[in-house]
Structure formats: C-alpha cells, structure tokens
Amino acid sequence: MSNLLGKLVNKSATLGVVGLGYVGLPLAVEKAKAGFKTIGFDIQESKVKMVNDGKNYIGDVVNEDLEEIVMSGLLSATSDFAQVAKADCVCICVPTPLDEHQQPDISYVRASAESIVPFMHKDMLIVLESTTYPGTTEELLKPILEKSGLKCGEDFYLAFSPERVDPGNLIYKTKNTPKVVGGITPKCTDVAAVLYESILEAPIHRVSSPAIAEMEKILENTYRNVNIGLVNELSILCNKMGINFWEVVDAAKSKPYGFQAFYPGPGLGGHCIPLDPYYLSWKAREYGFHTSMIESSMMVNDRMPEYCVERASKILNRYKKAMNGSRVLVLGVAYKQDIDDYRESPALRVIEELEKEGAEVVYFDPYVLEYRDHGKIKKGESELTAELIEGADLVIVTTAHTLVDYDFVQQHAKAIFDTKNAMKHVNDRNNIELL
C-alpha cells in the first residue's frame, strides 16, 4: 500500500478542492464531514471569505454543516495556491463553459492545472471533475502537470471522475450519488476510488481510462438533451394538431417498461445538459464525424425560446394586442423549479427575445431576486401581487416553482402561457394556454 493510500484509509490525508461553486463547495463539505482536513481554493475572494466565515451560498449545502466544519478547523478556504503543497489530493471543480463560438472553453481547467504545478509533490493525487470533452485529462491535463518534473502513474496519480450534481434534488446529493472513476493507470484509478470510498456513501464504479469516464458523462447529459429535443419537437407538432402533449406524455408513462417520461419546455438550462452535446460534436469533428441526431436535438432545443415568444405573440393577437408595447410578466428565471440557479436558463433568452419584440418585461422569481445577463443586472419584483398580475397583458410561466400560488395567478391574469404545465391542477383554465 502506498503512503497516500494509507493516509486516505486512516483519514490523515489533507484534501484540496479547486473551485468552490455548485460542485466544489458541496464536495469540500463532504470531505470535511468525513473527517479529512480540507482546503478549498478559489480565485474569488468573496467566496473565500464567506467559506471562512462559515456563511453558505450554495443551496445543496446545509448551513449548519458548513458552520460546524469551519469552526472545527476541518475546512478552510484560500486564494493562495501555494497551499496546494499541503494537499495530498486535489479535485478540480471549475467551470467549463462554451465560448462565443459555441466551442469548449477549458481555460479555467488549464489555469487551475498551471496554478497547481509549482506546488506538486510525490505521491499526490489530482482528479478532474469538471465536465469536458473526451481526452481532456490525458491530452491537456497530464502534459501540464508533468511540467512539475514528476511522472504520472509513478510519482503522482491522475484521474477523471465526473461531477454528478443535480441542484435541488431532494434525494440524491453529493454524498449518496454513485461515482465513476477512470485513471491514467490502474493504480491511478485505485487511488482515486479509495479517495471517494473514504468520503461518499455510494458505489464507486471504476472504468479503464479517463476517456471512458469523460464520455460517459457526455452520454448522461446528451441522453437528456436528445430526449428533451424529441418531446419539444413533438409538442410543436401536437400544438398544430390541437393535441394536449402533456396528457400524451402522462399516458405514455403508464407503460411500466421501455419508456421514460421527458417533458417539453422553453429550452434547456443548467451547467451541463445544454453544454455537453456541444463538447461532443466539437470533438467529433476532429475525427471527421458529424453527430447528426445530437445536433438536430440541439437545434430544436436552442430554438425553443424563440418559439415560445412566437406563441406568446399569437396569444396576445387573440386579445387584440401587439407584442410591441405589451406588458409581459415572466414567472421564474431559475433553470429548474425551487432553486436559485439561473445558469443557461432559457427564461433569460425568453425575456431577451420578448424585449427585442418591443415588450415591456417584468419578472417574479421567489428564488432569484436579481440576475446578471450580458453584464447587466435585472431586478425582479419583490412580491407577486394582484396588481402586478392584473397589470400584465400576458403572464408567461417559464419555471414551475412550487412556492407560486397558481390559482391566485389564474384568477387575476388576463392571459397565461404556461410553458411548464405548472398550472395543471388549476381548475378554471379559460385563460391558460399550454406549450
């Protein structure tokens, strides 16, 4: 047994997490709760200060847990990467967005690796958790880390273990979600697997290479993207046919095998599902291959905000109103219900398209009081009042938050376009139109 394996088993190892966002902070908290001294690294001083003050800013982290592990000295945060020298294992959990050309932006991963290199030491484990294209760990990360003079697989261990974070999920959190691990060498895989076995209460699934682990993460989210693209396209067809597609899906899911229910909406949001297919299609072009089915679903999903605005305009026309000059109330800007995360939220695109058409747009979201988009801050309404609803020519539901009283909305709204079927239990439907 290597010295590192022994330290992981007896929990004397010091663990590091680079990036204290939606993925990194919950992971750092679980490491500390498992009894490991943990150091969180982030370039944003505001996050570093909040962690060191025991103040939580991530919905999936329990406030009391964070406060307790910080007070006990098990978790601390810093922007000083020299502290990496104290860590035996470092997990990289930084953003991997798309650039303006819809191509992978791996600058945060590269910068993190380059910040780690000067402070690496023998018998150290580095794990990349950020979602990326197959080949990143071996083709990008390994050469950068070997600039330290240490040889991967002999002097240090390197693996990929994709994050599986579903903000707002009441059942599956970081601690109980199964983990996939793929190392550069079998020993790298073993060491990384022992790390997660020491922290999590979930099965660890070992694969033969980082590329397998990277591709399986892409498969998880592309699977959702393709299926959502299918139901979005069918919902457009069913609208033309006068068929309630939501009822169609509910009928189909009565089949106990061979079918999983997916639902339409104004587009895709979140940190993975809207982005991962672009990573795969970008990498596929390197091999002269076009992912035609995947790219078709991406086109359908990307166009849904514009389609929703077209439908909204038709609803207003029926009330003898033009979109230009109409007041539109948007309910929900978070990308999914009952969370405060608006990354890649289709609601922001809907608002942008409405404003392009000359609408006066206001929004209410009990979880997102304001948001930043294209460098500008947009503030929401503080309360969902009868006056606010009655003052709108059209209400568009873009996020199905359970805190919203939809009966109240229906009673005071002139017209409603429900893109999420959030009002399915409302009995009086005379002013409600479904996506």
N, C-alpha and C positions, 0 to 999 in steps of 0.2 A: 504494500500500500504506500502510495506517495505521501509525502508530508502534507500536501494540500488535502488529499482525501481524508487523512486522519483529522485534520483541523475542521473539515466540514462535518465529520461524524461527531466529534466532541464539541462542536459549535464554538471553537476558539478562533475561527477564521473571521477576518474583517471583510465585509461585503460592501461593494460600491454600486451605485445606480447613477448613470449619466442621463439627465433629462427628468425633471420632476413634474411631468404633466399627467394626463389621464392614465397613462400606462405606468410611468416610472414611480410616481408617488405611492399608488397602491402596492406596487411590488416592494418598494423600500419599506413600507409599513409592515408588510407580511414578513420580510426578512428580519426586521427588528423584533416583531412579536414572537418569532420563532426562537429568539434568544441570541441572535447574532448582532455584534456591533456593526452598525450600518452607517455609511456616509453617502449622502445624496449630493450630486453635482448638478449645478445649473448656472447658465450664464446670466439669467435674470435675477438680479439682486433682490427684487421684490419677493420672488418665490423663496429664495434662500432665507430671507428674514422671517417670512411667515412660518416656514417649517421650524426654524429655530425658536420661534415664539410659541410653537405648538398650535398655530392657527391653521385650520384646514381650508382648502379652496377646491377640493375635488369631491363630487357628490358620493362616489363609491367608498370614500374613506370615512370611518366613524370618528367624529371629533374627539371623543374621549380616548380612543385608542392612540391617536396621534399625540395628544397632550401627554398621555401616560408614558409612552416610549421616549419622547423627547426629554421629559422631566427625569426619567431614569437613566438618561445618558446613552441609551441604545441607538438612538437616531439623531444625527446632526446633518446639517446641510452647509455647503460651501460653494463658492465660485472659483476657488483656488485648486487647479488641477494637480498641483504638487502633492496634494493629499492622496492622490492615486497611489503613491508609493507605499502607503499604509495598507492598501487593499489587497486581499488575496484573490478576490473575484470581482469583476466589474461587468455589469449588464448595461448595454447601450440602448436607451429607450427614447430616441429623439425623433422629431417629425420627419417624414419622407413625403413631402407634398409634390404636386405637379408644378412645373414652371409655366410660363405664359404660352409655351408651345405644346402644352399637354404632354410633356416628357418628364421622366422621373428627375426630381431634384434631390440628389443624395449628398448635397453639400454639408448638411448637418451631421450625417454619418461620417463623412470624410474628416470634417473638422474635429469631431469627437475623437476619432482614432488618432489623429495627429496630436491632439492635446494629451492623449494617454501615453504615447510613445516614449517621451523623455523620462517617464517615471515607472516604466515597466521593470519587472524583476523576474527571476526564475521561479518556476512552479506557480505561475499565475494563470487564472482562467479569465478569458474575455468572451462574453456572449452578446451577440447582436439580437435584439428583439424587434427592432423597427421593421415594419413590413416593407419589402423591397423586391426587386426582380431576381429570378434565379441566377446565381453566380456571384452575387454581391460579396458574400463572405469570403469566398475563395479568390475572386478576381480583384476585388478592391481592398477589402479589409486586411487580408493576410499579408500582401506586399507592404502595406503601410506599417503594420505592426512589426514586421521583420526588420524594418529600418532601425529598430532598437538594438540589433545585433543578436537578438535571441531567435532561435529556430522553432517554428510552430510544430507542435507534436512531440518535441523533445524538451525544449526549455520552457515553453508556455503552451497553454491549451486554448483552442478557439472553436466556437460552435455557434450555430444559429438556432434559436428557439422562439418561434413567432409569438408575439403577444396575442392573447385572446381576451380582449376587454369589450364588454357589452354594457356601456353606461346605462344605469337604471334597471338592470336585470336584478330582480329580487331574489333569484335562486342561485345563479352562477356568478361568483365573484372571482377575484384573482386566486384566492386560497383553494377553491374547490373545482376549478376548471382544469380538465386534463391538459397536459403539456407535451408538446412534440419537441424532440431534441435531436439535432444532427450535427456531429462534429467533423472536423477536418480528418481526424484519425479516430479509430475505435476508442483509444484512450481518451481523446478529447470528448467524445460522446459520453463515455463512462463518468468522467469528472463532472461534466455539466449535468448529467442525470442525477448524480448524487447531490449536487447543489440544490436542485429543485425538490428532490425527495426529502431534503432536510427542512424545506420551507413549507411545501404545499401539502394539502390533504386531498390529493387527486393522483390518478395514474400518470406515469411518465411513459410516453411512447417514443422509443428510440428508433431512428431511421439511419440509413447508411451514409448519408452525406448532408452537408448544409443545403445543397441544391434541392434535395428531396424535401427538406423542411421548408425551404423558401417557396417551392412550387405548391406544396400542399396548402400553404396559407393563401396563395393566389387562387387556388381551386376553391377554397371555402367561400371566398367573397365573390369570385366570378360566378359560382353556382347561384348565389343570391341575385347577382346583377342580371344574369340571363333569365332567371325565372321571373324576376320583377319586370324585366323588359317584356316578357311574354304576356303577363297579365295587364300591363299598361297598354300594350297594343290591342289586346282583346277588349279592354274596357272602352277604347276609342271606337272599335267596331260595334260593340254592343250598344253604345250610345246612339250610333247611326241607325241601329236596328230596333231601338226602343226597348232594349232588354236591360234589366237591372243586373249588372255584372256581379255586384256584391252578393246578391242572392244566388247567382250561379256558383260562385266560389264556395259559399256555405253549403250548397247542395253537394258539390263535388267532394268536399272534405268529409262527408258522411261515409265515404268509402274507407274501410279500415286498413287498406294496403295500397301501395303503388301511387299514392298522391300525397303531396304536402302543400298546404294552403299558403299562397302568397297573395298579397293584396295590392291593388294599384294605388297611386298617389301622385303628388305634384312633382315627383322627381326623387333622386336619391341623395342622402346626406350621410354625415359621419366621417370618421377618419380613415376608413378602409374601403367599404363597398363601392363608392363612386370612383375611387382612385386605382385600385388593384388591377382591373382589366386593362387600364392604360399601361401599367408596368409590363404586363404580359404581352400585349400587342406590340409595344415598343421593342421588347427583347426578341419577339418572334421575327421581326423584320431583319434582324441580324442574320437569321437563317433563311431568308427569302420566303418566309411563310406569313400568310395573312389569316388572322383568326376571324374568319368571316361571320360566324354565328355570334361571337362575343362582340365584335364591332357593331353588328346590327342592333344588338340589345342596348349597347351604349348609346347609339344614335337615338333609339326610341326614348330611353330614359333621360337623355340630355335635352330632348325637345319638350318634355312634359311641362316645364314651367310656362313656355310659350303657348302650348296647347291649353293650359288652364286659363291663361289670360284671354285667349280667343273665346273659350266657353263663357268666361265672365262677361265679355263684351256682348255676346249673344243674349245672355240673361238680362243685362241692362237694356238692350234693344227692345226686349219684350215689355219692359216697363217704360218704353219711350224715352230712354235716357242714353246719351252718348257716353262712352268711356271718358273722353276728354271733358274734364270739369266735374266728373262724378267723384263723390267721396266714398272711398272703399276702406272698410275695416278688416284687417287681416288678423285672424285669431291663431297665434302660435308662430314663433320663428325658430324654435329649437328643432333639430332634425328628427327627433322622435319624442314620444309622449313622456311627460313627467320628469324631464331632465333639463339642465341649463346649458347644454352643449349645442352650439349652433354651427359647428364646423361643417362646411359644404352644404348647409341646409338649403333645400330647394325653395323654401319660403323667401329667402333673400333674393333669389332670382325672380320669383313671382312678383315681389314688391318692385324690383328694378324694372321689370317689363311693364307693370301697371303704370309706373311713373313715366316711362317712355311714351306711353299712350295718352299721357296728359291727366291721369287720375290723381286725385289728392289722397294719399295713402296714410293711414294711421294704423298702429298695431297694438295688440294687447297680448302679453305672454306673462303669466304669473311667475315663471322661472327666469326669464330674460328681460330685465328692466331696460337694458340698452344693449346695442351691439355695434361692432365696428365692421364696416364693409367698404372696401376701396379707400381706406384711410379716413373715412368719415364716420362719425358716431351718430346713430339714430336712436332716439329715446322712445320708449313705449309709453302707453297710457298706464297710469298708476292703478286705475280701477275700472272694472267692466260695469259701467252704469247703464241704466235705461236710456239716458240722454245720449250717451256715446253710441249705443246701438241704433237708436232711432234716428240719429243724425247721419247715418251712413246710407248711401243709396244701395250698397251691396256689402254683405258680410261674406268673407271667404275663410273657411276653416282649413288651415294648412298643417296644423299639428293637433292631434287628438288628446290634449291634456285632460285628465280626469278631474282637475280642480275647477274646470269651467262648468257653469250651470247652463246646459244647452237648452233646457226647457225655457229658461229665462231669455236666452238669446232668441229663440224662435218666437216668443211672444212679442218681442219688441223690434224685430228686424223686418225691413221691407222685403228683402230678398236675400237668400242664403245659397252659397255654392259650397257644398261640403265635399272636399276632395279626399277626406279620410274616413268617411262613414262614421264620424264621431257622434252624429245625432241619430243613430239607428234606433235608439229607444224613445225618441220623441214621437208622441202620438200624432200631433197636428203637423202634417207635412205639406200644407198648402203652399208655403213659401220656401220650401227646401228643394234644391236640385243636387243630385249626387254626381260625382265624377263618373 
